[in-house]
Amino acid sequence: MKVAGLGFRQNATVESLRALLSLIEAQSGPVSALATLPAKTCAPALRALAAERGLPVHAVAVHGVVTPTQSARIMALHGTGSVAEAAALVCAGKGARLVMARVASGDGLATCAVAISEGEAE
């Protein structure tokens, strides 16, 4: 499974998330699922994007997940260096690996990273 992990602020728009996912997929190929924090799964922008793309949204716990990218602010808030990277890794399962580290949206309101399940080809 190839998963796009998303971290985003409450005021992120569907346009922002759509543009970010399109950018990510242009570089890493199509994803089969979206993952984020449990509190974010009901965000209207995320729900709209998931419906448009026909993708499931997975709620995942990210506290304690080690990520290559480190944000002091995100570490203090969520116990991981990158919500996007951690969400993608957790959702893709044990042995998953990042195929794309976090990338920020043009407006700075969202980040996205892509992970692939162990044994899956890119």
Phi, psi and omega in degrees: 000137176251122188241135171263116174271136182236134169239134182203155177279160184300329182270011175293139181263163176298326178298318179296313180294320179299312181297319180294314179296321178297318178298313181298314182291330176296332182264329186240357182092171184294148177256160181251354180199160174245147179221144178199184178295147179307321181292342183264349188294339180261009178298131182305319181296318180292316179299319179296316179298314180299318179294316179302318186267351182067036182251140174287152176247126180251133175269126182226148175272132185244353182303128177088355179283127180277130181234152178293326179268139183233124173241123180299322180296315181291323177300316180294323182279320191234358177073023175211160183283334182209118177298316183299310181295314181296318180297317179298314181296314181297314183293324180287345172098175181303134180083003179295157176223150177285135172253347175209119176292170186300143176233138180267148175291160180302327181271358178075010184266353183210156172228155180216142175221159182235133175234156180234143180294152178304135178084352179273145175276150178289000000 
